[in-house]
Amino acid sequence: MAAPVRTAAQPQVALVPQTRKARRWSTGHIVMIVAGLLGAVLTLLALRATDARVDVSVASTNLSAGTRVSAASFTTKKVRLDPTLRASFLNPADVSDAAGSLVLTPIDTGAPIPKSALAKPATRDGRRSLSLPIAPERAVGGKLHNGDRVDVYTTGTKGGLVTTNVEVLDVLRASSGPLSAKDSLTVVLAVDSEQAAKLAPIVGATDVSLVQATGATPKTPPPSAPAVPAAPIEGTPGG
């Protein structure tokens, strides 16, 4: 039998079982992801740094001049405010101390409240303090001062004297400049319970006038001397 003829060596192919190729993160991928995260964080920090909004106290309702405020008069709101002005406006930490203050200028609902728009009234001797907003021309031209005494009148059709000899505790002006016809004052008066009951109904009325008084008790005129009968003239009947 003839021996098998060997030909050129046939290449042998090894069969390798197919497997899923493992994913590998290259250094470039990792650097790109870290750079993206870092950029997002830096952007967020930059946005926060440029946001000048802060918590301030704003009026929860319209506050007219002469109003005595309480904690309920304020609410908190975030507003964009220049950092140099923040200290001049009321913030939530100031509310408890501001309660009981008087409003000097009208403040609209939702408006930030300048600290200069509020003032503390002074009271003493157990009397009450009552604030009376009034035009300067009806308050001695705005020239009243602490310690002055005033008589209070109404000038309407049924007007007349309301009360007398009321002490002025303070005169609050909206600004430190000269008064104009459009300005208003808030005159804080020291009143007892009887005077308060008379004055409270006319607070805010436009026909109120203050007359400066000395505070002195009116003097009683001396009694008239009794009339002396005239001496009869001689030569007249009955002489």
Secondary structure, 3 states (H helix, E strand, C coil): CCCCCCCCCCCCCCCCCCCCCCCCCCHHHHHHHHHHHHHHHHHHHHHHHHCCEEEEEEECCCECCCCECCHHHEEEEEEECCHHHHHHECCHHHHHHHCCCEECCCECCCCECEHHHEECCCCCCCCEEEEEEECHHHEHHHCCCCCCEEEEEECCCCCEEEEEEEEEEEEEECCCCCCCCCCCEEEEEEECHHHHHHHHHHCCCCCEEEEEECCCCCCCCCCCCCCCCCCCCCCCCCC
